[in-house]
Amino acid sequence: MADTFLLEIVTPTQLVLSEQVDYMTATGSEGEFGVLAGHAPFLTTLKSGELSYKIGSDTKRLAIGIGYAEVGPEKVTILAETVS
């Protein structure tokens, strides 16, 4: 199993991010969740808030609007109304 997974962040108008990451967190409708490679698949709605992801020792943060997350063992897709 790989130690990274593909994180794609998409708005209605553009692909914002497509990178291999080690870890990510976001705020779902039921609370904050984190994802590592090999995670069990699930779908959730997202609240507006912070999405963070880690590549090596570098942590990056983005503000996201409401949307959806599709989590799988090798890929996470974030569909957000806005990203900044």
N, C-alpha and C positions, 0 to 999 in steps of 0.2 A: 504494500500500500504506500502511496506517495505521502510525503509530509506536507504538501501544499494542495490547494484547490483553486479553481478558476473563480474569481469574483467578477461579475458583470453588473454594472449599475447603469440603468437605462431610464431616461425620461421620455415623455411623449415626442420630443423633438430630436433627441440625440443619444448616442452611446457615450456615457460619461467616463466609464472606466472598464477596462478588461485586463486584469492582471492576475498572475499566480500569487496567492497570499498564504501565509501560515495560519492566520486566525482572524476572525472578525466578530464584532458585536453590533447589535442593533436593538431598537426598542420596538417590540411587537405589541400587539393589542393586549396581550396577557402579561407583559413585562419584558425586561431585557433578556436577550438570549445570545449565546456565543456559539460559534461553529468552528470546528477543526476538520481537517481532511478525514473522510470516511464517516461523516455524520449520517445518522438515519434521516431519510427523506421526510420532509414536511412542508406544508404551505401555511403562511400566516399573513395577516394584515399588519401593516406598520403604522405606528404613530409618528407624528413629526418629532424629530429629535436628532441625536448624534449617532452616526455610524462610524465605527473605528475599525481599522484593519492593520495588520502587522505583516511586514515583509522583512525577514531577518530581525535586526534589532530596531528597525525604524517603524514607529507607529504613526499612522496618518488618520486624520479625522475629517469627516464631512457632515454638514447639516443636511438632513433630508426631510422632505415633506411626506405626507401620508402616501401610502402605497401598499405593495405586496412583496413578499419574499418567497422564493421557491428554493428550498435547500435540498441538496442531494449530496452523495458521498464525494463527488468530484467537481461539483459546480454549484455556486449560489448565484441566483439572479435576483436583483433588486429592481423592482419597477416602482419608481417614485415620481410623484407629481412635480417636485422640484429638488434640485441638488445644488449646494453651494459650498 
